[in-house]
Amino acid sequence: MNPFLANLIVQSTKKFRNHKKDPNSRPSEYIIAKKYRDFIISLKRNFKNFILIIIGIFSASFGFKGFLLTNDFIDGGATGISLLLAAVTGIPLYLLIIGVNLPFVVLGYKIMGKRFAIKTALAIMGLALCVALVPFPNVTDDDLLVAVFGGFFLGAGIGLSIRGGAVIDGTEILAIFLSKKFSTTIGDIIILINVIIFSVAAYLLSIEIALYSMITYIAASKTLDFVIEGIEEYIGVTIISSQSNRIKEVLIGKLGRGVTIYKGQGGYAKNGVSKDMDIIYTVITRLELNKLNTEIEKIEPNAFIIMNSIKDIKGGMIKKRPLKG
């Protein structure tokens, strides 16, 4: 272990030691090793988050300056408000990015906490500086290409920043706050906000620009979903069958997937006697779904199968093992 890091961990550990013990006692090797491991994990995670936010800032800035700004197109949310005000008032976009998002940062502090608010504030300031100082070429003047690719790079930037633990568009913070206050869904709030933004854009700019801006918003939102949820689509599958052992063997042997077995009882029985059974749970990719259904049908056509979409997974073996045909 690095001596400097070890000493740093020892000193920080002593701050939380039991005061009944000897103040000069050194923490055990186990505690030092655990603290060191936690420190390294946090360091790696923070570095990864930093890289994601930086890439997100540059991607969003490229979407702004390379596509949207020169054509007066806007997006939804706080970025859309900033672009709309920039087009109408002539105020530099980098100032508007800070000004429009500042109330959302304060709101984020109240809802999400201090750490989130600090990261978000730094990310927004980084975006504003990038827009102000970094030159990007105007890629194209074709309206459709501007709408699609401007939205793509902007959505990718917002998505990467969210994966890094910060936001550069504060609309979702407001949506979370309003959904709790008015007992409605976050999606409904976001749609309402964007309807207002595009309606104002149609009035102040033109209907044509508002319509192209809707394409920008759709491209950005789809790219955002893609970046956050990933390229792979996972499905959680619960299988209730009298042939659970055979199905388990197929899942492990033919599909190469891990399984979790729950002990359960059948709740429906004509004679009133419940039967003990093993309930299988596994996670597969969408590409494996057809193969799974085929194999289960070979074993028991009437098996009860429940499928749920999963945004992402962590740990286990599904990302480590290749697909099996």
N, C-alpha and C positions, 0 to 999 in steps of 0.2 A: 504494500500500500504506500502511496506517496506520503512522505513524512509531513509535508505541509498540510495536506488534506486530513491526515490522521490527527494532527494537533488541533486543526480547526474543529474537527468533529468532537474531540475530547473536550475542548473549551465550551462548545455549544451544549454538549451533554451535561456538563457540570452545572449549567444554569438551571437544569430541570431535575437535579439530583434530590434525593430525600434529605431534608435538612437535619434529620436525626442521625444520619451517618457522618462519618468523619469528613469534614469539608475538604480535606486534602487528599481524600481517597481517589484513585483513578478508576474510571468506569471499566467494567469487565471487557475482555476481548470480544465477547459475543455482542455486547451493546455497541462497541466501536464498529465492528463488522456490519452490524445491522444498519447503523446510522450511515456508514460509508456507502452501503448498497442503496439505501434510500436517497442519499445525496446524488449518486451517479444516475439513478433512474430519473430523478427530478431534473438533473442537468441535461440529460439526453432529451427528455420531453420538452423542456423549455427551449432548447436549441432547435428542435424540430418545429415547434410552434413558431419560433422567430423566423425560420426560413419560409414556412408556409405564408406567414403574414407579409413578409417582404415580397415574395413572388406574387401574392394577391394584390398588393399595392401597385406593382408595376403592370400587372395585367389590366387592372381597372383603369389605370392612368392611360394605358395604350388604347383602351376602348373609348375613353373620353376624347383624347387629343387626336388619335389616329382616325376616328370615325365620326363620333357624335357631334362634337363641338362645331366643326366647320359646316355642318349641315343643319344645325339647330334642332336635331332630334333629341328626344328625352327618353328617360326610362321611368319606371315606377319608383315609389318609395322616396326616401330622403335624397338619393342621387337624382331622381327625376325632378324633385322640387328645386334642387341646386341648379340643374341644367336649365329648367324653365326660367328661373330668376336670372340666370346668366344671359339667356337669349333675350329676355324682355328688358332688363335694366342695364346690361353691359358691365355689370360688376364682375371682376375676375372670379372664375370658377373656384379657385383654391380658397378664396375668402368665404365664399358661400358654403363650401363643403364643411368648413369649421363652424360657421355660424348656424347652419341648418341642423347639424348633428349635435351641437352643444347641449340642447335641452334633452336629447336622447341619452347622452352620456350621463347627465345628472339623474335621469330616470333610471338608467341602468345601474347606477350606484345604489339606488334605493331598492331595486328589485333583485339584482344579481350579485351585488356586493362590491367591495372596494377593489379587489384584484381585477375583476372583469372590467370595471369602469376605467381603471388605469390603462389596461391593455388596449381597450377600445379607443381611449383618448389618444394614446400614442400612435395607434394604427391610423386614425383619422388625420392626425397631424402629419404622419408620414405620407399619406395619400395627397394631402394638400401641398406638401413640399415637392413631391414628385410631379404633380400637375404643374406647379409653378416653375420648377427649375429644369426638369428633364425634357429635352426636345424630342418629339415624336413626329414622324412624317405623316402627312395626310395621305392615307392609303388609296382611297378611291372616292369619287363623287357620285357613283351610282347609288341611287336612293335605297334600292333593295339590299344591295351588298352592305351598305352602311348600317341599315337596320338590323340585319342578321348578324353580321360579324361584330358590330359594335356591342350588341347585346351579348354575344358569345364571350367576348373578352371581359366585359363588365361583370357578367354572371360568374365567370371563372374566378375573377378577382375577389368578389364577395364570398364565394364558396370556399376558396382557399383560406381567406381570413377567418371565416367561421371555424374551419377545421383547426386553425391555429389558436382558437379560443378568444377571438375578438370579432367585432363587426365594424365594417366601414359604411354600413347603411343602417341607420337606427330605427327603421320602420318596424322591424319585428319586436324591438323592445317596447315600442308604443302599443303594438298589437297585443303583446302579452299583458301589459298593464290594463288596457281597455277590456280585454276578454275576461279578466278577473273581476273588473268593476261592473260590467254589464252582463256577465254570465253568458257570453257568446263564444264562438270559436275564433281562434287566431286567424284562420283562413278567411273567415267572413270579414274581419276587421281590415285585413290587408287588401281584399278586393274592394271594399268600400273606399279606402284611402286612395287606391289607384284609379277608381272611377272618377273621383273628384279631381285628381291630378290631370287625367287625360281630358276631362271635360273643360277644365281651365285652359289647357293647351290648345284645344280646338277653338276656343273663343279668342285667346290672345295671339296665337300663331296662325294656324289654319287647320281645317279638318284633315287635309292631306297629311300634314306633318303629324297630327295626332294619330292618324291611322298607321302611319309608318312607325311611330313611337310605340304603338301597341305591339307591333311585330318585334321591336327591340325588346320590349318587356317580356314577351313570350320566350324569345331566344335566351334572354338573361335568366329567366326563372327555370327553364328547362336545363340550362347549363349548370345553374346553381344546384339543382336537385342531383344532377349527374355527378358533380364534384363531391357533394356531401355524402351521397349514398353509395358511390363507387360504381364501377363498371359491372360488377357481378351482382346478380339478384339472388338472394338466399331465401329459402322456404323452410320453415319449421314444420315438420310432419309428425303428427301423433297417430299411431296405428293401434287399433284395438282388434285383436284377432285371437281365435283359438289356436292358431298355428304360430304363436309369437316366436318360438324358438327357431323355426325354419326361416321366418322373415328376418330375424336378427342375424342368422348366418348369411343370408343373402346380402344384407346391408353391409356387413363387415367383409365378407369374402368377395362378392362380385362388384359392389360399388365402392368398397374401400372407405366406408364412412363409419364413424363412431356412433354408438347408440347409448341412450340412458334408459334404464328399465324402472318403471314405477309399478309398485304393487297396488292392484286395485280390485274392485269387485263389480260384477255385472249388476246394474240396477234394475234390469228388466228381466223378470223370470215368471213364467206362467204358473209354476208350482210354488212360487213365493220363496224359493231357496236361491240365495245369491251365490254366484260362482266366482271363486278367486281366479284372477288372471293377471298376466304381465302386460303392462301398457308400454309400448315402445315410443320413444321420442328421438328424432334425429334431425339433422339439418343438412340439406342438400342444395345444390345450385339449380336454377331453372332448367339448365341443359340436361340435368339428370332426372328430371321429373318423369318424362316418358318411360325411361328405363325402369324407374322404381315402380310405376304403375303396372308395367308389363310383368315384372317379376312377382309382384304381389298377386296379380290376377292368376298367375300360374299356380300359386300356392293356395290362395283362398279368394275367389272372386267377390265374396260378400263381406270382406273385411271392412271395418269402419275406419275411414281415413279422414283426418282433419288437417288442413293445410293453412298456414298463416305466413304472410309476407314478413320478412325480416330486413330491416334497413342495413345492418352490418353486424359482423360478429368479431369476436376477439378471443384468442386462445384456441385450444382444441386442435384438431387435426385437419379440418376441412380445407384450410388454406395451404396446408403443407403437402397434401396428397394430390396427385393428378387425377383427372377424370378418368373413369373406366367405362368403356363402351359396352 
